[in-house]
Every structure is written in C-alpha cells, then in structure tokens.
Amino acid sequence: MIDTANPHRLPRTVLPRRYDLHLTPDLPAATFSGTVDIDVDVHEATAEVVLNAIELEVQDASIGQGGIRHPATVRFDSETERVTLVLDTPLAVGPAVVSLTFTGILNDKLRGFYRSTFTDEGGVERVIATTQFEATDARRAFPCWDEPDCKATFLITLHIEPGLVAVSNGAVLDESTAGGRTTVRFAETMAMSTYLVAFVVGPLEATPAVDVDGIPLRIVHASLSPGYSPPAEFGDLRARSRIEAVLAAAVVASRLSAPGVD
C-alpha cells in the first residue's frame, strides 16, 4: 500500500494507461518543446492530479472527461519534483485525458533528455540529443507518473530537423516532412515503466538489418565519415547467441527495440 503522506510517492487516485508524446528538439539551442496527452483512470473523485516534472515549464494544462475540457491551474514543487494540476470541478471516477504543453532544456547533466557531442573524423563537433531516464529522470523530459509501478504504453512522435535521424523504443511507423521539420512516428510500446522510455536524435546512421531468427537487428551509430561502419561483429551471425541473450526481453515483448549509439 502506498503511503499517501510520503512526499516522494505519488497519490494513486489517478493513474496513467497511455502516453501520446510529441517532442520537438532544437539541438543548436539545446532546448525542446512538447505536448503529451495521457489517458488516465480516475480511481477516486478528485480536483487535483499529481504527477512528476522537474526542469520543465508547462504553458497549458487541461483535463478532459465526458466530452468536457477542464482548464487546470499548474502548481510546481521543485523539492519533491512534482506538478499538481488543480481543477475547479472534481473529476469523477472513470477515464480521463490529461493534456499538457511544455518546454524544457537539453541539459548537460547526462540524465533526462540531454545534449551530447562527438567529433567526426573531419574534426567537426556534432551534437545529438539522447536520454537516460533510469531511475527517475523521465520527469525531466515530459510530465509523467515517474514511478516504476505506474506502467503505461507510449506512443512517441519526434519532430526533427531534416537530415537528422530519430530512434525510439518502437519501430518507425511513418515519416513525413512539412514546415521545415521531419515528423517520425513510432509504434506504440508495450506497457512499461517510464525509465525504459528512450529516444535519440542526431546525425546518425543505421546498418542494414540482419535477420536473427526472425528478429531484424540493426545498429544505429554516430555518423563519423563517408564509408564508416561499426565493428564487423555486429553483422556477424556467428554472434547470434550473444545477440539473442541481449534481445531476450525484446523478443518476448515483440514490440520493443533497444535504441543505442555506438
């Protein structure tokens, strides 16, 4: 049972089922903007919804239920890394949708949604945006129930500069370009904890897919120079047993992939 008086544990009055997350990173400015619609279940009537967020600014917040959109007042508590959405009218028990518009920074702390660099073979510094959410840093990238037992599915869409590559947990469903941005939409994940969510954006390349017992495997790596390829063992089917061990969880889930940069 959750101790509701514990300031480091979220109330269980409202819990997430599904996140529809859109993020637009600006690598040169080291910032990002985003929106998230979170399908939730209200387990007790309440006029407050409490979730985690830190180093984010929320520009707009509302909660929809029964076809009615309820604007919410946003109250931050940086000490407990919480944001409370306060409503004029209590939510009833049942499904609802929490909708938030927010901005954040691509920090240099190696956690959350952060900025990293590498130097290509021409000596040019290149920038990527990547994530490290374990144990409690997803809240630095988007408002969420950032506790391991608050599992939900994630539908992730990244809006990136043309010429960059985006990778996330799911396979790419489609890409389109409009308004100077490329939109990359990923397949919805299985139900999982927030610390397992991952995405990477930058000047990346991917090896051709290698079939490993019906599982297409590719390695996403930094774009260093024309003709560069990652170590040969990544494409060596003789390494199949090692690959299968690493991918065991993904094979069982069947809908997840593990993003990474070599």
C-alpha positions in Angstrom: 0.0 0.0 0.0 1.3 3.5 -0.9 1.8 5.9 2.0 -0.2 8.9 0.7 1.6 11.1 3.2 5.0 10.3 1.7 6.1 13.4 -0.3 8.2 11.2 -2.5 5.4 8.9 -3.7 2.6 10.0 -5.9 -1.0 9.5 -5.0 -2.8 6.6 -6.6 -6.1 8.5 -7.1 -5.3 9.0 -10.8 -3.0 6.6 -12.8 -1.8 6.5 -16.4 -2.7 4.0 -19.1 -1.2 5.5 -22.3 1.0 8.5 -23.2 0.8 10.2 -26.7 4.0 12.2 -26.6 5.2 14.7 -29.2 8.7 16.3 -28.8 10.5 18.9 -30.9 14.2 19.1 -30.0 16.2 22.2 -31.1 19.8 20.9 -31.0 21.6 24.2 -31.6 19.6 26.0 -28.9 19.7 23.0 -26.5 16.0 23.2 -25.9 12.9 21.2 -26.7 9.1 21.7 -26.7 6.5 19.1 -26.4 2.9 18.1 -25.9 1.5 15.0 -24.2 -2.0 13.6 -23.9 -2.1 11.0 -21.1 -5.1 8.6 -20.9 -5.7 8.0 -17.2 -8.0 6.2 -14.9 -9.5 8.2 -12.1 -9.9 5.8 -9.1 -11.3 8.4 -6.6 -13.1 11.6 -7.3 -10.6 14.4 -7.0 -10.0 18.0 -8.0 -6.2 17.5 -8.1 -4.0 15.4 -10.3 -0.4 15.0 -9.1 2.5 13.8 -11.4 6.2 14.3 -11.7 8.1 17.1 -13.5 11.3 19.0 -13.0 13.2 21.5 -15.1 10.1 21.9 -17.3 7.8 24.8 -17.9 4.1 24.0 -18.5 2.4 26.5 -20.8 -1.0 24.9 -20.9 -2.8 22.2 -18.9 -6.2 20.7 -19.1 -8.1 17.5 -18.3 -10.8 16.1 -20.5 -13.6 13.9 -19.2 -17.0 13.1 -20.6 -16.5 15.4 -23.6 -15.8 18.4 -21.4 -12.3 20.1 -21.2 -11.4 21.4 -17.8 -8.6 24.0 -17.7 -6.2 23.3 -14.9 -4.0 25.6 -12.7 -0.4 24.4 -12.6 1.4 24.3 -9.2 5.1 23.2 -9.1 7.0 21.8 -6.2 10.7 21.6 -7.2 11.7 20.0 -3.9 9.5 16.9 -4.5 9.8 17.2 -8.3 6.0 17.3 -8.6 3.5 19.2 -10.6 -0.1 19.4 -9.3 -3.0 20.2 -11.7 -5.8 21.9 -9.8 -9.4 21.9 -11.2 -12.4 24.0 -10.3 -14.6 20.9 -10.6 -13.6 17.5 -9.3 -13.1 14.6 -11.7 -15.5 11.7 -11.5 -14.3 8.1 -11.2 -13.6 6.8 -14.7 -11.4 7.5 -17.7 -10.0 11.0 -18.5 -7.3 12.6 -20.6 -4.5 14.8 -19.1 -3.2 17.3 -21.8 -0.1 19.3 -21.3 2.0 21.7 -23.4 5.6 22.2 -22.1 9.2 23.3 -22.8 12.5 22.1 -21.4 16.2 22.2 -21.8 18.6 19.7 -23.3 20.8 19.7 -20.2 24.5 18.7 -19.8 23.9 16.5 -16.8 23.8 13.2 -18.6 20.3 12.5 -17.4 16.8 13.2 -18.6 16.7 14.5 -22.2 20.2 15.8 -22.6 22.7 17.1 -25.1 25.8 15.1 -26.0 28.5 15.6 -28.7 31.0 13.6 -30.7 33.8 14.6 -33.1 33.7 13.2 -36.6 36.8 12.2 -38.5 37.0 15.7 -40.0 37.4 17.2 -36.6 33.9 18.7 -36.5 31.9 18.5 -33.3 28.5 17.1 -33.9 25.5 17.3 -31.5 23.0 14.7 -30.5 20.0 14.7 -28.1 19.6 11.5 -26.1 18.0 10.1 -23.0 18.9 8.5 -19.7 15.8 8.0 -17.6 16.7 5.4 -15.0 15.9 5.7 -12.3 13.7 8.8 -12.0 14.7 11.2 -14.8 11.9 10.8 -17.4 10.3 13.7 -15.5 13.0 15.9 -17.0 11.7 15.2 -20.5 8.0 15.2 -20.0 5.4 15.3 -17.2 4.7 11.8 -16.1 4.0 9.3 -13.4 7.7 8.6 -12.9 7.5 5.6 -10.6 8.3 2.0 -11.8 4.9 0.5 -10.9 3.0 3.2 -12.9 3.2 1.3 -16.1 1.6 2.6 -19.4 2.1 2.3 -23.1 3.9 5.0 -25.0 3.1 6.4 -28.5 6.1 8.6 -29.3 6.4 11.1 -32.2 9.6 13.2 -32.7 9.7 16.3 -34.9 13.3 16.8 -36.0 15.4 18.8 -38.4 15.6 17.3 -41.9 18.8 15.3 -42.3 18.8 14.0 -38.8 17.8 10.6 -37.6 15.5 9.7 -34.7 15.3 6.4 -32.8 13.0 5.3 -30.1 11.7 2.1 -28.4 9.3 1.2 -31.2 9.7 0.6 -34.9 9.2 3.6 -37.2 5.6 3.6 -38.5 6.0 6.6 -40.9 7.9 9.7 -41.7 6.7 12.9 -43.3 8.2 16.4 -43.9 6.4 19.7 -43.6 7.1 23.1 -42.3 10.8 22.6 -42.2 10.5 19.6 -39.9 10.5 15.8 -40.3 7.9 14.0 -38.2 8.9 10.5 -37.2 6.1 8.4 -35.6 7.0 5.2 -33.7 4.9 2.2 -32.9 3.2 2.1 -29.6 5.2 0.2 -26.9 4.1 -2.5 -24.6 3.0 -1.3 -21.1 6.2 -0.4 -19.3 7.8 1.9 -16.7 8.9 5.4 -17.7 12.6 4.7 -17.0 12.5 2.3 -20.0 11.4 5.0 -22.5 14.3 6.1 -24.8 14.9 8.3 -27.8 17.9 9.7 -29.7 18.1 12.4 -32.3 21.1 13.5 -34.3 23.4 12.9 -37.3 23.1 9.1 -37.1 23.2 6.2 -39.5 22.0 2.7 -39.3 23.5 -0.6 -40.6 21.4 -2.8 -42.9 19.1 -5.0 -40.9 20.3 -8.5 -40.1 17.8 -11.3 -39.6 18.4 -13.1 -36.3 15.9 -15.9 -36.1 13.1 -13.7 -37.4 14.2 -10.6 -35.5 15.6 -7.7 -37.7 18.6 -6.3 -36.0 20.4 -3.1 -37.0 22.9 -0.9 -35.2 22.4 2.8 -35.0 25.7 4.7 -34.8 27.2 8.1 -35.0 27.8 9.4 -38.5 31.5 9.8 -38.5 32.6 9.9 -42.1 31.6 8.5 -45.5 32.1 4.8 -45.6 32.4 4.4 -41.8 30.8 1.2 -40.5 30.6 -0.2 -36.9 32.7 -3.2 -35.8 32.2 -6.2 -38.0 30.9 -8.4 -35.2 27.6 -6.6 -35.2 26.8 -8.1 -38.6 28.3 -11.5 -37.9 25.6 -14.1 -37.5 28.1 -16.2 -35.6 27.4 -13.8 -32.7 23.8 -14.9 -32.8 23.8 -16.5 -29.3 25.1 -13.3 -27.7 22.6 -11.2 -29.6 19.7 -13.4 -28.6 20.6 -13.1 -25.0 20.7 -9.3 -25.1 17.4 -9.2 -27.0 15.6 -11.8 -25.0 13.3 -9.3 -23.3 12.6 -7.5 -26.7 11.8 -10.8 -28.4 9.2 -11.7 -25.7 7.7 -8.2 -25.9 7.9 -8.4 -29.7 7.1 -4.7 -30.0 10.2 -3.1 -28.5 13.6 -2.3 -29.9 16.6 -1.0 -28.0 17.9 2.3 -29.3 21.6 3.0 -28.9 24.5 4.9 -30.4 27.9 3.2 -31.0 
